[in-house]
Amino acid sequence: MKTSKLGSVGDVSRLTLGGGGIGQIWGPTGRDEAVATLRAAVEAGIDLIDTAPTYFNCEAVVGETFEGAPPAHLKFTTKCVLGSPPPGEAAARLEASLDATLAAMRLKRVDVFFLHSSIAPDDYAYAHGDARRDEFSTRWSIYADEVVPAFERLVAQGRIGAWGITGIGVPRSILAALARGPAPAVVQVITNLLDSAGGIRRFAEPANPRAILAAAQARGVGVMGIRAVQAGALTRAFDRPVSPNHPDAKDFERAAPYRALCAAWGEDPAIIAHRYALGLPGVDTLVLGVKNRDELNQALAAEAAGPLDAGQLAQIEQLGLRT
């Protein structure tokens, strides 16, 4: 397994095991298979495990698998969907979330703690779900005045190695967070050939992930690529029921020419999508949403095959699928 430098976090494997799959977000899997997938990922050279309390039971799976004594070379991340709490409450909520995570995973610290809320200007109105914005979105003033200082204190206390943001918020706010100081050590960025955030994009404007990727690279911020297969839209078929009106289903429909191209190549679209994402400049590690060992082996094959060649990239871009 190749490695890359993830900003100040240091060298990590090019693939990260995401907790969504083993936590049973992406289609059904059993507890035994989740544990087996986690162990197989580590045996294959994956040394970064990306978790969150919202990924159902993934943090408990980590705790049970390693019984509080994971291999010393492994690194762990977790997240908090903070939203926009009343003034003065952000730090306490972040610490409570971290406490619960550490207890579940039986760890004393994590290597990266992410703000998993969207970030938006204080006066911003979302195109979708604005009435609930304080549940899923952190207002800029709270981010700058409370979240960043709270994260910096947790680093100073040694409870986290670094902090980061999930770069799915309003693009201009994510770019502002990368430009100001202190900047996050790591940002999670949408990295797929559609440039789509699918159902997690609540704003009307384009997600603009390539600009976010470039800004992070210029600032020396580590990048964890996410949604390489766009929640299944870039695979042969969804592994779970999806409403035809859901944005992910619309992406699946839009990607039909891509699946046809992969069929003409005799390739699996999921493997090609992972290779595409791994080849994007500035992506240090790619977070996998795999839920079983078969899907893990597909991703491992993609990493071993390396980035797509120029001819393949040109054919994909000629499909005109980017949003």
N, C-alpha and C positions, 0 to 999 in steps of 0.2 A: 504494500500500500504506500503510495507516494504521500509526502507531507507538504505542508505549506505553513508559512508564518501567519498566524491570526492576530495581527496587531501586537499589542503589548502582552497578550495571553501566551504567545510563544508558538512553537511548532505543534501542529495538530494534523491528524490524518485528513486526506482530501475528502473523505466521506465522514459525515456525522450521523449517528443513529438518532433519529427523531423519536420523541416519546409518543407522538400521536398514533402511530401504527400499533406499537405494543400496548398502548393504552386503550385500544379498540375504538378509535375515532374513525379510522379508514376501513370500514368493513369488519366483519366478525373474525375474531381469532380467540383461541383458548388461552388460559393462563399458562399452561405448560408450554404452549407454542411461543408465547410472548417471552418467557424465560429462556427458552432454547434459542430464540432469535437474538436476544440480547447477548447470550454467551457466544453464539456463532459470530456475531459482529465483532466482539472483542478478539476472538481467536483469529479473525481475518485481518486484524490490524487496525480496526476503528478504535480510536482512543478518546473520542469526544461524544458524550451522551447529552442530548438536548431534551430537557423535561419541562413540565409545567403542571401546576395543580389542576388546570382545566383539561388536561389530557386524561381524564378519568383516573384509572388506577396505575398509570405508568410509574409514578414515583414510589408507590408501594411495591411494584414489581422490582424496581431497582434495589430497594431496601431488602426485600426478601432474597433476591438473587445473590447479593454480595454480603448480606448479614452484617453490614456496618464495616466491612473490611475489603473494599474493592481493591483491585490491583493498583499499585502506587502510581502507575503511569497514566491512569484514566483521569480525564477531566469531565466536569459536570456543569451544566447550565440549568437555570430555572428562570421562571418568569412570574410577573404579577400583573393582572389586569386591574390596574388601580382605578381607572376612571377619573372623575373629578370630584374628590371628597370635599367636605366643608373646609374652609381655611384652617391650616394648622394641623390637619389630621393625616396628611400624606405619609410622613415619616413613620408614624405608628402603624399604619396599615401595611406599609412595605415590610417593616420588621416582623409583624405578625404573620404575613405571608411567608417570609423567609423561615421563621421559626417552624411553621407547620411543614414546610418542605424538608428542612433538615431532619425533622423528626421522622417523616415518612421514609426518607432515603437513608436514614441512620448515618448521617454525615455531620461533620463539625463545620464545614464550610463548602461553598460552591465556587467554581472558578469564574463564572459570569452570572450576574443577576440582571435580567432584562425587564424594562418597562414594556409590558405587552399590550398596553392601550395604544390606540391611535393618538397622535398629537395634532392639535389644530389651534388656530388663533382663537382667542377668547370669544370673539363675536361671530365665529363661523357657524353657518347653518348647513348641516349635511343634507344631501339629496335623498338619502334613505335612512329612516330611523332617527331623525333628529330629536324627536321627543324623548328618546332614551340615550341621548349623547353622553350624559354624565356617567352612564354605566360603562361605556366602551371607549370613551375618548377623554384624554387628559388635556385640559386647557393649557395654553402656552405659559401663562403666568404661574400656574401650579408646577409645571415642569421646571421652569427656570428658577423659581424662588424656593421650592420645597423638595422636588424630586431629586434634582442634581445634588444639592447639599446633603440630602439623606443618603444617597448612594455613596458620595465621597466619604461620609462618616463610616459607613459599613466597610468600605475598603480600608480605612485607617484602623478600624477595630480588628481587621483580619478575618471578618466573617464572610467576606466575598473577595475574590481576587481582583475583579474588575466589574464594570457595569456596562450595560448596552441598551439599545432600543430596537424594537421591532419596527422596521421602516415601512409600515403599511398605512401610516397616517397621511394627512394632507401633504402632498409633496413639498410645498414651499416651507412647511413647518419642519419636515424631516431634514431638508437642506439647511435650514437655519440652525437646527440642533447640531448638525455636523460641522457647521462653520464657527459656532461660538465656542468659548472655553468655560469650564472644562467640557471637552467633547467626549462622547461615549467611546469606550475602547473597541466596541464591536457593534455592528448594525446587521440585522437580518434583512435581506433584500430579495424581492421577487426576482427569480431568474428562470424564466422559461421563454420559449420561442414565440409565444403569443404576447409577451409583455403584459400578461393579465394577472390580476389578483383575484379574479372571479368573484365569488360570493362574499369575500371579506372587504371588498371596496365599497364604501358607503358614500363617497363623494362623487360629484359629477365629472370633474376634470380627469384627464388621463393620469394613470398611476405614475408614469414617468420613471420606471425603475432604472433605466440606463443612466439617467442623470444622477440619480442617487448613488448608483454604483461608482460612477466616475468621481463624484464628490468625495465619497469615502476613500477611494483609492488615492486621490490627491492629498487627503488629510492624513493618510496613514492609519485610518480606522480599519480594523479587521472586518471582513465580510463573510457572513454565513448565508449562502444562497438557499432560498426556500421555494417550494412549489415548483419543482422542476417538471413535474407531470401535471401541474395545475389541477390538483385535486382529482386526478383521473381523466381529465379532458384530453390528455395527450397519450392515453393508453388505448388498447384495443376495445375495452369496455369498462364501464363503471363496476366497482365491486360492492355497490350499495344502491338502494333506491334513490333516485334523484328526480325531482319534479322537472318536467319539460320546460317550465318557465324559470327555473333556477339559473343564475349566471353561469354556473359550472356546466350545466347542460347546454346552454347556448355556446359556450366555448367548445364543447365536444362536437357540436354540429359544425361550428366554424372550422374545426381542425380536420374535417373529412378529407380535404386534399392532402394534408400531411400524412394521414394514415394510408392513403392511396400511394403516396410517394414511397413510404416505408415498405409497403407491400411489393412495389416494383423493385425495390432494392433487396427484397427478401429479408428484411430486418424487423425486429420487434420495435414498435413505436416508443415504448417505455424506455428501452435501452438507448435509442437514438436521442430521446429527450434528455436523458441524464448526461449523455456525452456532449450534447449541445450546451447544457448549463455549465458543465465542468470546464468547457472551453471559453467561457465568457471572461474577458480580461478583468482581473480584480476580485474574482470569486476565490476565496481562500479555502473554503470547505463547503460541501453541499449537504444539506440536511435531508435525510431520507425519511419518507413516510411509510416505510415497509412494515408489514404486520406479521410476516412469517418468513421462514428460511428460503422459500422459493423466490419471493420478491427480493429478499436480501441478495441472493445469488445473482439475480438479474442486475442489480445495482453494482455489485462487485465486478461483474463482467464488463459493465459500461466503464467503470474506472480503469480496469486493466486494459481495455481497448484504446483508451486515450481519446482526446478531442477529435471531432470530425475533421475531415480534410476540407480544403478550400472549395473543392467542387461540390461536396455535399452541402456545405454551408450555403453556397450560392443557390443551389436548387431549393433549399428551404426558404431562403429570403425571397426568392422569386415568386413564392406562393402568395406573398403579400398578406400574411396573417397577423402581423403585429398590430396591436391596438394603437 
